[in-house]
Amino acid sequence: MKKLIINKKNTAEKKKKSPIRITFDIIGYVIFSVIFILILVVAIQAFRGQQPSLFGYCYYYIETDSMKGEQKDSFSSKTVIISKIIDEEDCYSLKVGDIITFVPTDLNLPTYVTTETHRIVEIDYNEKTIITKGDANNLNDSEINFSNVKSKYVGKSRFLSGLYRLVKSVYGFIFLIFLPILALIITQIYSLVLSVKKEKIKEETESLEKDYNLSLEEKKKKLEEEAIKEYLDKMNEKK
């Protein structure tokens, strides 16, 4: 009985996490939660056809090769670019050679074209106008005003390009959103079951300890009674 109690005590102690382990677990959960929320926000925005944006930066999925060229910051279609959101006042810091995303004023463009991303070739700070051109295009775009500018190009990301294409599909959305949520639910259920089992083991251990202590008390009491009886018997023999 005593050996069984000691073994259960050791098992319970081994399952207890150290403060360092608990701290790392908390940090891991926080990092996972933050990444998951960020991906969830971007994925929902993309799936709804909205312009994905986070912390003052937006992400554009390039669908044409108008910016495909030999320059270092050129890019082709099926690329996700990262741009900093700017307002009309920020446009005064723009210069020739910068790449911007803007709302075009050319009425001949298809109706599905809501924004374009091209390089600045002319800028007039007094008139607040800009002329752009795609690196792969031969002609300049129609003139736009500062108020048409939405963001300034910062860089491109191969990872986000693949991720964006993935979340645009139903299967990709399920893979990135539904499965992680399902995994999180299963993890929580497992933790709950494990917690219940630990509580049950604790109760069984306490019950065994109680029975063991009672057994010791009974043995002690029995020995005391036998000792008293033996003493009385000896006293009677002497008489």
N, C-alpha and C positions, 0 to 999 in steps of 0.2 A: 504493500500500500504506500509506504513512504517513498519507495523508488518511483512509483507511478506519479506521485504528486510532484516530485523533483523534476521528472522528465517533462511534465506539462508546464511547470514553471519556466524551465529552460526554453521550451518551445515558444511560450508567450513572450519571453524576454528577447528572443532572437527576432521575433516579428516586429518588435518595437523599433521605430525609425529614430535615428539620431537627429539632433537639432540641425546638423549640417545637411543631412539627407533631406529633411523636411524643407529647409531653406532652398536647396537646389530644385526640389519638386515644385515649390511655389513659383520660383523664377521661371522654370520651364513652362508651367501652366500659363503664366502671364505672357511670356513671349509667344507661345502657341496661340493664345487668345487674340493678341494684338495682330499677328500675321493673318490669322483666320478672318478677323473682322475686316482688315484692309482688303484682303482678297474678295471677301463677300461683298463689300461695298462696290469695288471696281467691277466685279462680275455682274452684279445686279444692274449697275448703270449700263454696262455694255449690252446685257441681255435685253434691256428695255429700249435700246437704241439711243440712250443718252450719252453725253460726252463725259467719259470718266475723268474725275478730278479728285486730287487729294492735296491738302496742305498748300494750296496756292499754285499747284502744277496740274496741268491737264495732259491727257494722253490721246493722241490721234492715230487712227489706223489709216495709213496711206493706201489708196486704192488705184492710183495711176502711177505711171513712170515719168511724170512731168518734171520731177526733181532728180532723175537719174543722170549722173554726170561724172566727170573726172575729179571734181573737187572733193576735198577730204570730208566735208560735211554734207555731201550729196547723199541721197538715199533713193531706193527703188520702191515699187509697190509692195504690198503685204508686209509693210514695216510699221511698227509702233514707234512714234517719236514722242519725246517728252518736251513740253513747252511750258514756260512760265507765264501765268496769266498776268496781263498788263492792262492798264487803263489808258485813256487819252493823254493824261499828263506824262505817263511813262514813255510815250512815243517820242518825246523830245530827246531821249537818250539813244534812240535807234540811229543806225547809220547804214550807208550803202554796204551791201554784202551780208547784212543780217537776214535771217530767214524768219518770216512771220506767218502766222495763220490769221486769216481775215475773212470777212464776209464780202464776197465779190459783188461788184455793181454791174457786171456785164449781163445784160438781159438775154443774150444769145446762149448762155450756158444752160445745160439741162436743169430741170426743176429739182432733181435730187441732190444737186451740188449746193450744199449749204455753207461750206467753208473751203478755202483753198490755202495751201501752204507753199509759198514761193519766196524767192530771194529779192530783196530790195535792190533796184538798179537806179532809182532816183528818189530823192526826198526833199520836200520843200517845207521847212519849219515855219515859215511865215504864213503860207497858205494852208498849212496842215494837211498836205496831200502826199501820197506815196504812189510810186509806180513799181510794180514787181514783174518778175519773169521767172518761169520755170527753167531750170538748168538744161533741160532737154528740149525746150521750146525755142522757136526761131523768133517769135514776136512777143513784144511786151504785153502785159495784161492792161486792162482798163484802169484808169486812175481811181484811187480810193482815198477816203478821208481818214484821219487819225481815229475817228470814232468807229471805223470799220474793223480796226485791228483788235484781235482777241488775245493773242499770246505771241511770245518770242521763243523760237526754237532753242532748246538746250542740248539735246542729244537723242540718240536712238537706242533701243534695247531689243536684242534678239530674244531674250527670255520673255519679255512682255509681248513681243510679236507672236510667239508660239502660244502664250497663255491666252491672248485675246482671240486668236483664231479658234482656240479650244472652247472658250466660254461662249462664243457666238453660236456654237452648235448645241443642240439639246443634250446629246450624250456627254459633251464636255461640261455642261452646266451640272448635270447629275453627278458626274465624277468629282467635280471640284466643290460642289455645295452639298448635295444630298448625302454622299458617302461620308464626308467628314462629320456631318451632323449625326449620322447614324452611328459612326464610330464613337463619337462623344457620348451619345446616349448609352451605348453598350458599355463603355468604360465606367460611366456613373453607376449603372446597374451592377456591374461587377464589383465596384467599390462598396456598394451598399450590401451586397450579399456577403462579401468578405468581412465587412464590419459586423454583420449579424453573426457570422460564424465565430469571429473573435470574441464577441460578447457571450456566445454560448459556451465556448471553451473556458472563458473566465468564470462563468457561473458554475460549470462542472468542476473546475479546479477548486473554487471556494467551497463547494459542497463536499468534495473529497477531503479537503483540509479539515472541514468541520467534523466529518465522520471520523477522521483519523484522530483529531484532538479528543473527541468524545470517547473513542476507543481507549486512548491513553488514560483518560480520567477514570474510566471504568476499571481498567487493569490496576491502576494505582489504588483505587478504592478497595478493590478485591484483595490486593496484597496487604493493605492496612488492616482489613477485617481478618484476614488469615493470621496476621502477626498478633493482633489483639487476642484472637481465639487461642492461638498457641501459647501466649503468655498466661492467659487465664487457666488453660489446662495444666500448665506447669505449676501454677500457684495452688490449684486444687490438689495436685499430686503431693505437694509438700505438706499440705494439711492432713 
